[in-house]
Every structure is written in C-alpha cells, then in structure tokens.
Amino acid sequence: MAPRRTTTKPPAPAPVPVEPAPCQPCGGSGNVPVTVRVGRKRRPVGQQDGLCLNCLGSGTDPDA
C-alpha cells in the first residue's frame, strides 16, 4: 500500500476581473448622434441622441 499524502495543495489564485472594452461607434456612452431631417427635400436641421445599434446601449464592445 502506498503511503498517504499529508501535504495539501496551495489554493488557486483568484482570477483577476477583466474590464470590458468600450464600444467603438459610441465611445462607451451607449448613445450615437442621429441627424434629424425635415421637409419635402429632407434637409438636415440638427442632431439628437439615438441608441447605439452595435452595443444596444450597454456601452461595452460585444465582440470582446
């Protein structure tokens, strides 16, 4: 019979949390500027905030 092992293994180190990368189109804010167009000729009059379709407003890069 083999002798019993009396030493224990050291505990595994805790994994370091990785911060997700910010989304490129919105810069991590979750909002992108959308041009507002009015009139029959659809002339641009300004911009408003719109939801980023790449990250769906979360601000983190979905491909990372």
C-alpha positions as a Markdown table, in Angstrom:
| # | Residue | x | y | z |
|---|---|---|---|---|
| 1 | Met | 0.0 | 0.0 | 0.0 |
| 2 | Ala | 1.2 | 3.5 | -0.9 |
| 3 | Pro | 1.9 | 6.0 | 1.9 |
| 4 | Arg | -0.7 | 8.6 | 2.5 |
| 5 | Arg | -0.1 | 12.1 | 1.3 |
| 6 | Thr | 0.0 | 14.5 | 4.2 |
| 7 | Thr | 0.6 | 17.9 | 2.4 |
| 8 | Thr | -2.1 | 19.9 | 0.8 |
| 9 | Lys | -2.1 | 21.8 | -2.4 |
| 10 | Pro | -1.9 | 25.6 | -2.1 |
| 11 | Pro | -5.2 | 27.4 | -3.0 |
| 12 | Ala | -5.5 | 28.6 | -6.6 |
| 13 | Pro | -5.2 | 32.3 | -7.0 |
| 14 | Ala | -8.4 | 34.2 | -7.6 |
| 15 | Pro | -8.9 | 35.3 | -11.3 |
| 16 | Val | -8.4 | 38.9 | -12.0 |
| 17 | Pro | -11.6 | 40.6 | -13.3 |
| 18 | Val | -11.2 | 41.9 | -16.8 |
| 19 | Glu | -12.8 | 45.2 | -17.6 |
| 20 | Pro | -14.8 | 45.1 | -20.9 |
| 21 | Ala | -13.6 | 47.2 | -23.8 |
| 22 | Pro | -15.7 | 50.3 | -24.7 |
| 23 | Cys | -17.8 | 50.2 | -27.8 |
| 24 | Gln | -16.1 | 51.9 | -30.8 |
| 25 | Pro | -19.1 | 53.7 | -32.5 |
| 26 | Cys | -20.5 | 55.3 | -29.3 |
| 27 | Gly | -17.3 | 55.5 | -27.3 |
| 28 | Gly | -18.8 | 53.6 | -24.4 |
| 29 | Ser | -21.7 | 56.0 | -23.8 |
| 30 | Gly | -24.4 | 53.9 | -25.5 |
| 31 | Asn | -25.7 | 56.9 | -27.5 |
| 32 | Val | -24.8 | 58.0 | -31.0 |
| 33 | Pro | -25.8 | 61.2 | -32.8 |
| 34 | Val | -28.6 | 60.8 | -35.3 |
| 35 | Thr | -29.3 | 63.6 | -37.9 |
| 36 | Val | -32.8 | 64.9 | -37.9 |
| 37 | Arg | -34.2 | 65.6 | -41.3 |
| 38 | Val | -37.4 | 67.7 | -42.1 |
| 39 | Gly | -39.3 | 68.9 | -45.1 |
| 40 | Arg | -40.1 | 67.6 | -48.5 |
| 41 | Lys | -36.4 | 67.7 | -49.6 |
| 42 | Arg | -35.3 | 66.1 | -46.3 |
| 43 | Arg | -32.9 | 68.8 | -45.3 |
| 44 | Pro | -30.9 | 68.2 | -42.1 |
| 45 | Val | -31.8 | 70.6 | -39.2 |
| 46 | Gly | -29.9 | 69.1 | -36.2 |
| 47 | Gln | -29.0 | 66.0 | -34.3 |
| 48 | Gln | -30.5 | 64.0 | -31.5 |
| 49 | Asp | -29.2 | 61.1 | -29.4 |
| 50 | Gly | -30.1 | 57.7 | -30.6 |
| 51 | Leu | -29.4 | 54.2 | -29.2 |
| 52 | Cys | -26.2 | 52.6 | -30.4 |
| 53 | Leu | -27.1 | 49.6 | -32.5 |
| 54 | Asn | -23.7 | 47.9 | -32.1 |
| 55 | Cys | -23.8 | 47.5 | -28.3 |
| 56 | Leu | -27.6 | 48.2 | -27.8 |
| 57 | Gly | -26.9 | 50.9 | -25.3 |
| 58 | Ser | -24.7 | 48.9 | -22.9 |
| 59 | Gly | -21.5 | 50.8 | -23.9 |
| 60 | Thr | -19.4 | 47.6 | -24.0 |
| 61 | Asp | -17.9 | 46.0 | -27.1 |
| 62 | Pro | -19.9 | 42.9 | -28.0 |
| 63 | Asp | -17.0 | 41.3 | -29.9 |
| 64 | Ala | -14.6 | 41.5 | -27.0 |
